[in-house]
Amino acid sequence: MAGEATAPTHGHQVPVEEPTQAKTAEETQVAEAASEAIPKPSDTHGNNLEQAEEKKKLGNAAYQAKRFSEAIGLYSEAIELAGDAASPVFFSNRAVCYAAQGDWARTRDDAAEALRRPDGITKKALFQKARADLRLKNLAGAEETLQLAAQHKLRTEIDKLLRDDGLLLPDAKPAPTAAPAAAPSAASVPEAAPRAASVPEAAPAAGDAADQAKASGTARYKEGAYKEALGEYQRALKLLPADDRERRTPLLGNCAAACLMLRRAEECIKMCEEALVLDPLNSKIRARLASAKAASGDFAAARAALGDTDGDVSLSNASRQIGEWEALLAAADTCLETGTPVKALSMYADLETKALFDCPALTLKMGRCYLELKNYARALNTTQQVLRANPRNIDALVLRTEALWRNNTTGVDSPQWTDPLEQGQRLLREALSFDPDHSGAQALRKKLRQLCSKHVELKQAMDNRNFETARDTLDFMTQECSDNAAVLARLYCERAKVNMRLKDWKSVLKDVGQATYRDHELVQPYFYRAQALQNLERYEDAVKELESLFSWHRTQEVHDKLQEANFQLKKHKRPNYYEMLGVPSVASQLEIKKAYRERASEWHPDKKGHLDGEAKKNAEEMFKRIGEAYEVLTDATKKELYDKGYDLEGITEQIEIKKRRTGGG
């Protein structure tokens, strides 16, 4: 729609916000009609809609910052808040984010939902729906969307966006003199005969069984049923005489196209090579062979398959496309190396969807992105996918070990802490059996072996209460794990515990700070910090620490520790009655009474008449405190509660509680 802000996505502009400029008269009429059709919500509903709009704005900002997962979450909150009144823009914006992540199924669903809603048929929604359908090989769905675009006079614009994205329906014929927009239009679509249009031709009015099978395959291909199309093409090949070179060549090309759409690169290569034996100069099949070679990431082999382009349009376009893929891969590698894995992952996913669908190296690079993003489950799934196809892939074994190692969230004091390390060592032993000189596998295996050994030493030192040795061991382990935030956080937490045993409270505070910086969801370091603060007589800070923890981790354990911290704070602030009377805490009642008489006589107001106003007031306060101390320390019940740590207010509360329990008045 006019006035929509846009953001680049894979080479074309995709709107991400509602219109902010002036609308056309037609758009204004549509908006007014839509607003009149919606009943006025209640105040609560209105507030929800306002909140939904705020969430959408935050989602737009997150999208612009390339934080697609965060943007998806915010758009989802907006949709939930708005309920049935959710704007189609919420869904189309979320579809754009899913597209940026390569999640085409969800892109299609959200774009379809946007199109179903009032005033939802926009260029953005139509493009995302058609684009997702083509990515998912749902040609019928894409054609239906394009027909809807044609009804709203948007077909030309949508077609252009799709071409810019390297997408084209099989029956869309490019201009004779223009280069195809992307490889699929030149190298992924079956041909009917040498140098003919890309789309298989319809069956002749009167033809033999082979022609009928070929026509049936072409029909299946147009429907997106590539497996059935391949079967029909192969049946047609069997029906043709072996020496019918003229008709076998395009059929082999059609088989190759179906294999390419089914992501069967090796079968596509075999079919293309067989066809080129019959017709070595067939440029379309050579371009298709290059696409199949490029699918594995072997760009040199892809260019070799093209050979000398000699000004041939199909070969020149295929060569240009291969160059673009190679450049995009290099740019994604740079993003990963420079610490922007989200951007790199988006680029890798785009490459995987468009071209490099049979490239284990690309899959592992995506796994590396997941690793850097701390999505260890996806990293493990990625390596498993590669190893299922090739159990001897050393890079996959190393990456899987790293994912296991970085995802180790077990406490260091647990015997299970070494389980992922030992599992990783087994994987690395297997990798080194394939390539004993692999430096990455050697270095990682050495590190894991040392850590397992140090873990044994740490346990022995703790069991023997040799805390200095335990701290030295942990110092070594933290240096070895400097690149692993999750493990490092737990090592600092364990070292804080050791420093508590050594009563090194300042070191405890430093270690828990390091632990929570790397993993703020760890709870134990907050307990250690509170205890260290109490031992440093920073009781108010200890209470604040536990209050902060209880605000997001509301458990009984935290509540009890917070209550204890408050108790210690009151105990610290209360007056020291024994010191006030000048007697030890083990003094007898006679000693307490004698001391009281002496102190009361010393601070009696009648003896302080010569003092000025402020000093006289202080003396009166001191005399009052002495009487308070005498009252508490000469009452057995009150003295017992005082010795337990209660202040005067707490003593009164405990006595009242006891009275209520015994039914006293």
C-alpha positions as MATLAB code, in Angstrom:
seq = 'MAGEATAPTHGHQVPVEEPTQAKTAEETQVAEAASEAIPKPSDTHGNNLEQAEEKKKLGNAAYQAKRFSEAIGLYSEAIELAGDAASPVFFSNRAVCYAAQGDWARTRDDAAEALRRPDGITKKALFQKARADLRLKNLAGAEETLQLAAQHKLRTEIDKLLRDDGLLLPDAKPAPTAAPAAAPSAASVPEAAPRAASVPEAAPAAGDAADQAKASGTARYKEGAYKEALGEYQRALKLLPADDRERRTPLLGNCAAACLMLRRAEECIKMCEEALVLDPLNSKIRARLASAKAASGDFAAARAALGDTDGDVSLSNASRQIGEWEALLAAADTCLETGTPVKALSMYADLETKALFDCPALTLKMGRCYLELKNYARALNTTQQVLRANPRNIDALVLRTEALWRNNTTGVDSPQWTDPLEQGQRLLREALSFDPDHSGAQALRKKLRQLCSKHVELKQAMDNRNFETARDTLDFMTQECSDNAAVLARLYCERAKVNMRLKDWKSVLKDVGQATYRDHELVQPYFYRAQALQNLERYEDAVKELESLFSWHRTQEVHDKLQEANFQLKKHKRPNYYEMLGVPSVASQLEIKKAYRERASEWHPDKKGHLDGEAKKNAEEMFKRIGEAYEVLTDATKKELYDKGYDLEGITEQIEIKKRRTGGG';
ca = [
       0.000    0.000    0.000;
       1.134    3.524   -0.577;
       3.019    5.034    2.279;
       4.169    1.769    3.853;
       7.672    1.843    5.291;
       9.871   -0.841    3.815;
      12.944   -2.834    4.724;
      15.203   -4.826    2.396;
      14.722   -8.566    2.495;
      16.731  -10.757    0.104;
      17.077   -8.148   -2.553;
      13.622   -6.575   -2.604;
      11.530   -4.245   -0.475;
       9.129   -5.724    2.049;
       6.825   -3.439    4.052;
       6.983   -3.836    7.794;
       4.813   -1.003    9.114;
       1.416    0.500    8.700;
       1.159    3.535    6.364;
       2.467    6.697    7.967;
       2.055    9.079    5.028;
      -1.129   10.405    3.471;
      -3.397    7.736    2.000;
      -4.978    7.842   -1.402;
      -8.697    8.538   -1.657;
      -9.362    4.867   -2.371;
      -7.377    3.732    0.681;
      -9.146    6.278    2.867;
     -12.538    4.981    1.754;
     -11.522    1.413    2.470;
     -10.191    2.324    5.912;
     -13.372    4.265    6.751;
     -15.571    1.412    5.568;
     -13.583   -1.043    7.656;
     -13.787    1.154   10.764;
     -17.561    1.546   10.358;
     -17.955   -2.211   10.053;
     -16.223   -2.850   13.376;
     -18.366   -2.327   16.491;
     -16.993   -0.037   19.173;
     -15.143   -2.070   21.785;
     -15.511   -1.754   25.501;
     -13.022    0.312   27.444;
     -11.037   -2.802   28.318;
     -11.040   -3.910   24.723;
      -9.966   -0.438   23.661;
      -7.059   -0.570   26.067;
      -6.110   -3.954   24.642;
      -6.112   -2.534   21.122;
      -3.901    0.353   22.221;
      -1.537   -2.089   23.870;
      -1.571   -4.216   20.714;
      -0.559   -1.191   18.639;
       2.301   -0.515   21.044;
       3.443   -4.123   20.716;
       3.324   -3.771   16.935;
       5.532   -0.678   17.067;
       8.025   -2.514   19.257;
       7.891   -5.429   16.826;
       8.660   -3.074   13.942;
      11.682   -1.735   15.807;
      12.906   -5.256   16.550;
      12.499   -6.183   12.876;
      14.489   -3.173   11.753;
      17.239   -4.257   14.170;
      17.167   -7.753   12.606;
      15.956   -9.318   15.878;
      13.398  -11.440   14.081;
      12.557  -13.852   16.924;
      11.881  -10.926   19.269;
       9.751   -9.245   16.591;
       7.728  -12.439   16.113;
       7.069  -12.584   19.855;
       5.902   -8.974   19.953;
       3.594   -9.359   16.938;
       2.180  -12.522   18.557;
       1.445  -10.556   21.746;
      -0.262   -7.884   19.657;
      -2.443  -10.527   17.996;
      -3.362  -12.065   21.345;
      -4.221   -8.696   22.874;
      -6.380   -7.625   19.915;
      -8.192  -10.956   19.613;
     -10.773  -11.039   16.838;
     -10.094   -7.373   16.083;
      -6.436   -8.022   15.261;
      -5.328   -5.989   12.259;
      -4.209   -7.922    9.166;
      -0.980   -5.915    9.412;
      -0.069   -7.870   12.574;
      -0.195  -11.110   10.602;
       1.530   -9.804    7.466;
       4.320   -8.241    9.560;
       4.830  -11.514   11.400;
       4.865  -13.301    8.047;
       7.750  -11.068    6.935;
       9.715  -12.073   10.053;
       9.054  -15.771    9.477;
      10.220  -15.305    5.892;
      13.443  -13.708    7.128;
      14.023  -16.870    9.157;
      13.180  -19.147    6.237;
      10.087  -20.575    7.974;
       7.921  -20.702    4.860;
       5.053  -22.763    6.304;
       4.350  -20.144    8.987;
       4.940  -17.356    6.478;
       2.215  -18.814    4.288;
      -0.214  -19.310    7.190;
       0.168  -15.740    8.482;
      -0.034  -14.184    5.031;
      -3.170  -16.237    4.311;
      -4.723  -15.064    7.584;
      -3.938  -11.449    6.679;
      -5.625  -11.880    3.293;
      -8.754  -13.312    4.935;
      -9.232  -10.299    7.192;
     -11.021   -7.069    6.265;
      -8.788   -4.669    4.356;
      -6.096   -7.351    4.391;
      -5.506   -7.776    0.649;
      -2.280   -5.791    0.371;
       0.792   -6.106   -1.789;
       2.778   -7.239    1.220;
       0.415  -10.075    2.155;
      -0.046  -11.193   -1.451;
       3.687  -11.282   -2.085;
       4.489  -13.193    1.096;
       1.719  -15.730    0.408;
       2.791  -16.347   -3.199;
       6.444  -16.397   -2.234;
       5.907  -18.946    0.567;
       3.776  -21.162   -1.687;
       6.524  -21.206   -4.302;
       9.163  -21.968   -1.680;
       6.990  -24.862   -0.483;
       6.466  -26.019   -4.101;
       2.739  -25.382   -3.803;
       2.209  -24.092   -7.324;
      -1.571  -24.321   -7.144;
      -1.629  -22.120   -4.033;
       0.744  -19.635   -5.630;
      -1.389  -19.410   -8.779;
      -4.531  -18.862   -6.689;
      -2.792  -16.010   -4.846;
      -1.637  -14.451   -8.099;
      -5.175  -14.613   -9.458;
      -6.336  -12.746   -6.348;
      -3.581  -10.193   -6.987;
      -4.817   -9.808  -10.572;
      -8.354   -9.094   -9.313;
      -6.953   -6.227   -7.237;
      -4.697   -4.972  -10.048;
      -1.535   -5.971   -8.183;
      -0.440   -8.926  -10.334;
       2.293   -7.044  -12.206;
       3.886   -5.762   -8.998;
       3.748   -9.177   -7.316;
       5.268  -10.869  -10.364;
       8.132   -8.392  -10.322;
       8.795   -8.988   -6.613;
       8.803  -12.731   -7.195;
      11.210  -12.406  -10.093;
      13.494  -10.207   -7.983;
      13.457  -12.986   -5.386;
      14.448  -15.564   -8.005;
      11.003  -17.163   -8.162;
       8.868  -17.907  -11.209;
       5.930  -20.191  -11.886;
       6.816  -22.997  -14.338;
       4.320  -21.706  -16.904;
       5.616  -18.114  -16.745;
       7.580  -17.502  -19.957;
      10.258  -14.803  -19.809;
      10.659  -12.405  -22.716;
      12.705  -13.980  -25.527;
      15.552  -11.475  -25.255;
      15.562  -11.033  -21.473;
      17.607  -13.110  -19.055;
      15.647  -15.311  -16.628;
      15.307  -13.805  -13.159;
      16.948  -16.773  -11.416;
      18.225  -20.280  -11.961;
      14.907  -22.098  -11.456;
      13.444  -20.409  -14.546;
      16.365  -21.457  -16.723;
      17.673  -24.580  -15.089;
      14.953  -26.148  -12.943;
      11.999  -26.418  -15.336;
      11.543  -29.329  -17.764;
      11.803  -28.644  -21.472;
       9.628  -30.123  -24.176;
      12.291  -30.242  -26.892;
      15.790  -28.875  -27.508;
      15.844  -25.050  -27.369;
      12.082  -24.912  -26.719;
      10.268  -23.010  -23.946;
      10.939  -24.064  -20.326;
       7.486  -25.584  -19.756;
       6.750  -29.125  -20.977;
       4.403  -29.009  -23.919;
       0.920  -30.510  -23.823;
       0.269  -33.897  -25.363;
      -0.416  -33.895  -29.100;
      -3.912  -34.676  -30.308;
      -2.799  -38.024  -31.637;
       0.380  -39.442  -30.163;
       1.962  -42.640  -28.982;
       2.121  -43.938  -25.394;
       5.434  -42.182  -24.723;
       3.993  -38.808  -25.682;
       0.983  -39.433  -23.465;
       3.205  -40.367  -20.513;
       5.292  -37.257  -21.101;
       2.187  -35.070  -21.227;
       0.936  -36.664  -18.016;
       4.284  -35.922  -16.381;
       4.114  -32.300  -17.488;
       0.637  -31.975  -15.993;
       1.853  -33.444  -12.699;
       4.846  -31.108  -12.746;
       2.630  -28.036  -13.122;
       0.601  -29.213  -10.124;
       3.765  -29.426   -8.041;
       3.585  -33.236   -7.881;
       7.220  -33.645   -8.862;
       7.582  -37.229   -7.677;
       4.637  -38.351   -9.820;
       5.924  -36.239  -12.710;
       9.315  -37.953  -12.495;
       7.616  -41.345  -12.585;
       5.704  -40.416  -15.724;
       8.814  -39.053  -17.459;
      10.739  -42.194  -16.605;
       7.872  -44.327  -17.937;
       7.966  -42.315  -21.168;
      11.705  -42.981  -21.451;
      11.142  -46.711  -21.152;
       8.537  -46.554  -23.915;
      10.876  -44.784  -26.330;
      13.299  -46.706  -28.572;
      16.903  -46.466  -27.411;
      17.938  -44.789  -30.666;
      15.280  -42.043  -30.520;
      17.791  -39.341  -29.606;
      15.520  -36.463  -30.561;
      12.830  -37.316  -28.024;
      15.037  -38.909  -25.326;
      17.092  -35.740  -24.831;
      14.237  -33.434  -23.708;
      12.722  -36.251  -21.624;
      16.005  -36.720  -19.793;
      16.033  -32.957  -19.247;
      12.527  -33.122  -17.841;
      13.572  -35.925  -15.500;
      16.508  -33.802  -14.365;
      14.219  -30.833  -13.694;
      11.887  -32.966  -11.581;
      14.871  -34.364   -9.659;
      16.118  -30.840   -9.031;
      12.738  -29.794   -7.629;
      12.788  -32.932   -5.445;
      16.268  -31.915   -4.234;
      17.859  -35.039   -5.656;
      21.046  -33.457   -6.918;
      22.922  -36.679   -7.716;
      20.032  -38.071   -9.784;
      19.734  -34.731  -11.579;
      23.444  -34.810  -12.441;
      23.147  -38.354  -13.779;
      20.165  -37.442  -15.984;
      21.869  -34.291  -17.307;
      25.089  -36.129  -18.144;
      23.126  -38.820  -19.989;
      21.247  -36.132  -21.941;
      24.465  -34.302  -22.827;
      25.877  -37.478  -24.331;
      22.986  -37.301  -26.784;
      23.097  -33.520  -27.258;
      26.366  -31.975  -25.956;
      25.368  -28.453  -27.019;
      22.047  -28.311  -25.171;
      22.539  -25.146  -23.104;
      19.449  -25.612  -20.939;
      20.606  -29.008  -19.761;
      24.123  -27.704  -19.153;
      22.639  -24.903  -17.040;
      20.572  -27.440  -15.149;
      23.649  -29.588  -14.574;
      25.465  -26.525  -13.209;
      22.610  -25.888  -10.764;
      22.799  -29.489   -9.544;
      26.583  -29.205   -9.122;
      26.190  -25.917   -7.246;
      23.667  -27.543   -4.898;
      26.589  -29.226   -3.124;
      28.484  -25.941   -2.839;
      31.021  -26.908   -5.510;
      30.978  -23.711   -7.547;
      34.080  -24.681   -9.510;
      32.377  -27.860  -10.737;
      29.261  -25.837  -11.554;
      31.244  -23.443  -13.735;
      33.033  -26.352  -15.387;
      29.629  -27.816  -16.281;
      28.690  -24.552  -17.989;
      31.853  -24.502  -20.052;
      32.252  -21.662  -22.537;
      29.078  -19.574  -22.496;
      29.796  -18.091  -25.970;
      27.132  -15.446  -25.445;
      24.428  -18.065  -24.791;
      21.670  -16.428  -22.726;
      20.861  -19.501  -20.601;
      24.506  -20.229  -19.822;
      25.351  -16.577  -19.167;
      22.443  -16.228  -16.759;
      23.360  -19.449  -15.008;
      26.968  -18.236  -14.669;
      25.761  -14.918  -13.255;
      23.481  -16.692  -10.791;
      26.303  -18.938   -9.591;
      28.418  -15.835   -9.028;
      25.656  -14.275   -6.942;
      25.330  -17.409   -4.829;
      29.074  -17.518   -4.274;
      29.123  -13.846   -3.252;
      26.176  -14.337   -0.888;
      27.927  -17.302    0.729;
      31.105  -15.256    1.229;
      29.086  -12.399    2.755;
      27.327  -14.806    5.138;
      30.697  -16.276    6.169;
      31.933  -12.774    6.952;
      28.858  -12.091    9.104;
      29.455  -15.277   11.079;
      33.142  -14.497   11.564;
      32.434  -10.937   12.703;
      29.896  -11.931   15.349;
      26.527  -11.404   13.661;
      25.150  -14.966   13.554;
      21.517  -13.885   13.146;
      22.249  -12.138    9.865;
      24.508  -14.970    8.747;
      21.830  -17.551    9.516;
      19.258  -15.663    7.461;
      21.619  -15.542    4.491;
      22.550  -19.213    4.809;
      18.876  -20.190    4.999;
      18.150  -18.171    1.880;
      20.994  -19.918    0.068;
      19.834  -23.320    1.248;
      16.319  -22.635   -0.007;
      17.379  -21.229   -3.371;
      20.387  -23.279   -4.361;
      22.661  -25.093   -1.893;
      20.149  -27.679   -0.725;
      22.629  -30.574   -0.893;
      25.571  -28.896    0.831;
      26.589  -30.413    4.204;
      29.131  -27.621    4.691;
      26.349  -25.017    4.483;
      24.197  -27.023    6.893;
      27.067  -27.080    9.384;
      27.559  -23.330    9.018;
      23.913  -22.894    9.955;
      24.590  -25.208   12.897;
      27.492  -22.957   13.884;
      25.093  -19.996   13.855;
      22.706  -21.878   16.151;
      25.659  -22.628   18.430;
      26.608  -18.948   18.675;
      22.952  -18.077   19.330;
      22.911  -20.610   22.197;
      20.235  -22.659   20.424;
      22.018  -25.894   21.254;
      19.091  -28.169   20.467;
      18.985  -26.888   16.873;
      22.771  -27.197   16.603;
      22.576  -30.836   17.738;
      19.731  -31.558   15.312;
      21.731  -30.015   12.476;
      24.784  -32.167   13.165;
      22.614  -35.259   13.492;
      21.115  -34.523   10.069;
      24.585  -34.354    8.495;
      25.919  -37.410   10.322;
      22.898  -39.459    9.314;
      23.893  -38.897    5.690;
      27.647  -39.207    6.318;
      28.792  -40.646    9.683;
      32.409  -39.838    8.766;
      31.901  -36.061    8.534;
      34.605  -34.806   10.902;
      33.373  -31.216   11.046;
      29.923  -32.449   12.100;
      31.462  -34.597   14.863;
      33.467  -31.622   16.152;
      30.494  -29.250   16.027;
      28.303  -31.786   17.821;
      30.920  -32.081   20.559;
      30.992  -28.292   20.947;
      27.211  -28.181   21.241;
      27.236  -30.887   23.936;
      30.050  -29.118   25.767;
      28.509  -25.653   25.669;
      25.088  -26.951   26.678;
      26.434  -28.438   29.918;
      24.220  -26.809   32.553;
      24.896  -29.385   35.287;
      26.400  -28.084   38.521;
      30.157  -28.612   38.853;
      29.666  -30.412   42.180;
      27.551  -33.083   40.445;
      29.108  -36.384   39.258;
      27.095  -35.946   36.020;
      29.052  -32.802   35.118;
      31.525  -34.850   33.086;
      28.880  -36.825   31.125;
      28.740  -34.511   28.070;
      32.539  -34.150   28.194;
      33.009  -37.903   28.031;
      30.423  -38.207   25.274;
      32.262  -35.499   23.356;
      35.567  -37.310   23.764;
      34.052  -40.435   22.222;
      32.873  -38.398   19.220;
      36.300  -36.814   18.845;
      38.066  -40.165   19.037;
      35.875  -41.275   16.158;
      36.710  -38.090   14.221;
      40.441  -38.546   14.774;
      40.228  -42.139   13.573;
      39.216  -40.680   10.196;
      41.769  -37.845   10.260;
      44.429  -38.143   13.007;
      45.868  -34.726   12.110;
      42.635  -32.714   12.483;
      43.854  -29.853   14.706;
      40.401  -28.755   15.868;
      39.452  -32.219   17.053;
      42.847  -32.703   18.739;
      42.674  -29.416   20.675;
      39.086  -29.912   21.834;
      39.697  -33.495   22.906;
      42.753  -32.410   24.932;
      40.712  -29.716   26.680;
      37.861  -32.080   27.575;
      40.265  -34.721   28.840;
      42.022  -32.185   31.092;
      38.724  -30.919   32.481;
      37.570  -34.435   33.341;
      40.858  -35.020   35.166;
      40.597  -31.717   37.047;
      37.013  -32.516   38.036;
      38.276  -35.633   39.819;
      40.951  -33.565   41.594;
      38.355  -31.000   42.638;
      36.115  -33.631   44.204;
      39.022  -35.131   46.144;
      40.090  -31.713   47.444;
      36.550  -30.859   48.575;
      36.081  -34.235   50.249;
      39.373  -33.746   52.136;
      38.392  -30.167   53.027;
      41.502  -28.905   51.258;
      39.831  -25.752   50.046;
      42.985  -23.917   48.944;
      43.774  -26.772   46.546;
      40.148  -26.804   45.374;
      40.358  -23.096   44.572;
      43.575  -23.573   42.594;
      41.933  -26.362   40.612;
      38.942  -24.171   39.848;
      41.271  -21.365   38.742;
      42.727  -23.687   36.090;
      39.280  -24.877   34.984;
      37.946  -21.331   34.568;
      40.888  -20.470   32.301;
      40.195  -23.527   30.137;
      36.483  -22.685   29.854;
      36.771  -18.987   29.059;
      34.825  -19.481   25.791;
      31.918  -21.341   27.396;
      29.591  -18.974   29.268;
      27.272  -21.643   30.723;
      30.062  -23.804   32.137;
      32.089  -20.787   33.249;
      29.148  -19.422   35.240;
      28.882  -22.694   37.167;
      32.637  -22.819   37.781;
      32.524  -19.312   39.302;
      29.583  -20.390   41.421;
      31.561  -23.381   42.700;
      34.575  -21.177   43.418;
      32.324  -18.808   45.373;
      31.295  -21.771   47.512;
      34.957  -22.643   48.126;
      35.715  -19.031   49.093;
      32.836  -19.159   51.556;
      34.501  -22.133   53.230;
      37.689  -20.050   53.383;
      35.670  -17.084   54.728;
      37.043  -14.926   51.924;
      33.866  -12.885   51.619;
      35.155  -10.271   49.175;
      36.256  -13.004   46.767;
      32.809  -14.568   47.149;
      31.238  -11.329   45.948;
      33.571  -11.166   42.942;
      32.868  -14.760   41.937;
      29.089  -14.563   42.199;
      29.223  -11.381   40.135;
      31.065  -13.276   37.404;
      28.604  -16.181   37.649;
      25.432  -14.093   37.377;
      26.922  -11.968   34.586;
      27.256  -15.094   32.433;
      24.017  -16.760   33.526;
      21.616  -14.517   35.440;
      19.128  -17.375   35.882;
      21.406  -19.249   38.285;
      19.892  -18.986   41.766;
      22.640  -20.284   44.058;
      25.031  -17.349   43.480;
      22.413  -14.949   44.870;
      22.286  -16.988   48.095;
      26.084  -16.896   48.337;
      26.128  -13.127   47.773;
      23.518  -12.538   50.487;
      25.481  -14.672   52.940;
      28.730  -12.866   52.127;
      27.059   -9.480   52.595;
      25.747  -10.535   56.001;
      29.206  -11.636   57.075;
      30.521   -8.250   55.960;
      27.757   -6.709   58.134;
      26.018   -5.288   55.064;
      22.646   -6.558   56.234;
      20.515   -4.102   54.282;
      22.308   -5.030   51.034;
      21.690   -8.710   51.795;
      17.957   -8.053   52.177;
      17.844   -6.102   48.895;
      19.667   -8.926   47.131;
      17.130  -11.522   48.264;
      14.182   -9.227   47.573;
      15.428   -8.842   44.016;
      15.778  -12.608   43.674;
      12.308  -13.230   45.113;
      10.780  -10.837   42.575;
      11.505  -13.299   39.732;
      12.146  -16.589   41.537;
       9.272  -16.951   43.974;
      10.010  -20.183   45.826;
       9.675  -21.181   49.468;
      13.439  -21.440   49.826;
      13.993  -17.856   48.688;
      11.124  -16.642   50.892;
      12.624  -18.336   53.954;
      16.072  -16.897   53.290;
      14.567  -13.440   52.831;
      12.777  -13.745   56.173;
      16.017  -14.801   57.828;
      17.870  -11.861   56.263;
      15.246   -9.438   57.578;
      15.594  -11.016   61.007;
      19.376  -10.586   60.920;
      18.938   -6.960   59.854;
      16.661   -6.226   62.826;
      19.059   -8.056   65.129;
      21.914   -5.927   63.868;
      19.973   -2.690   64.375;
      18.613   -3.447   67.866;
      20.355   -1.928   70.958;
      22.840   -4.164   72.794;
      21.275   -4.411   76.241;
      24.213   -6.285   77.783;
      26.660   -3.671   76.584;
      24.326   -0.902   77.772;
      24.373   -2.312   81.307;
      28.038   -3.200   81.104;
      27.610   -6.946   81.800;
      28.427  -10.082   79.764;
      25.681  -12.124   78.111;
      26.162  -14.874   80.709;
      25.622  -12.519   83.645;
      23.367  -13.706   86.487;
      20.207  -11.918   87.552;
      21.962  -10.456   90.585;
      24.715   -9.049   88.390;
      22.165   -7.585   85.984;
      20.193   -5.910   88.814;
      23.325   -4.478   90.389;
      24.532   -3.134   87.056;
      21.125   -1.608   86.407;
      21.120    0.294   89.703;
      24.566    1.708   88.977;
      23.778    2.720   85.401;
      20.331    4.117   86.310;
      21.875    6.207   89.075;
      24.513    7.484   86.674;
      22.013    8.541   84.011;
      19.111    9.648   86.217;
      17.635   12.930   84.866;
      17.857   14.557   88.338;
      21.633   14.298   88.078;
      21.753   15.867   84.638;
      20.047   19.161   85.400;
      23.256   21.118   84.768;
      23.390   20.015   81.111;
      22.108   22.016   78.165;
      18.855   21.092   76.423;
      20.239   18.663   73.825;
      22.528   16.834   76.253;
      19.752   16.625   78.825;
      17.448   15.102   76.204;
      20.095   12.491   75.316;
      20.511   11.626   78.949;
      16.778   11.079   79.346;
      16.796    8.789   76.280;
      19.700    6.808   77.734;
      17.928    6.445   81.070;
      14.867    5.140   79.219;
      16.984    2.608   77.290;
      18.593    1.362   80.512;
      15.148    0.729   81.975;
      14.145   -1.079   78.780;
      17.242   -3.295   79.013;
      16.501   -4.091   82.666;
      12.900   -4.998   81.862;
      13.900   -7.407   79.098;
      16.899   -9.035   80.776;
      15.149   -9.659   84.084;
      12.147  -11.350   82.445;
      13.031  -14.975   81.651;
      10.769  -15.190   78.577;
      11.827  -11.874   77.143;
      15.518  -12.569   77.852;
      15.297  -15.908   76.046;
      13.777  -14.259   72.963;
      16.341  -11.464   73.086;
      19.188  -13.971   73.205;
      17.712  -15.640   70.109;
      18.068  -12.367   68.204;
      14.658  -10.688   68.506;
      14.412   -6.943   68.999;
      11.883   -5.382   71.374;
       9.168   -5.315   68.699;
       9.834   -8.947   67.810;
       9.778   -9.959   71.461;
       6.364   -8.354   71.900;
       5.049  -10.087   68.753;
       6.282  -13.506   69.873;
       4.713  -13.146   73.310;
       1.372  -12.160   71.728;
       1.538  -15.162   69.382;
       2.218  -17.453   72.320;
      -0.729  -16.003   74.204;
      -3.081  -16.565   71.270;
      -1.922  -20.144   70.927;
      -2.524  -20.889   74.615;
      -5.817  -18.975   74.655;
      -4.485  -16.364   77.032;
      -5.811  -12.846   77.204;
];
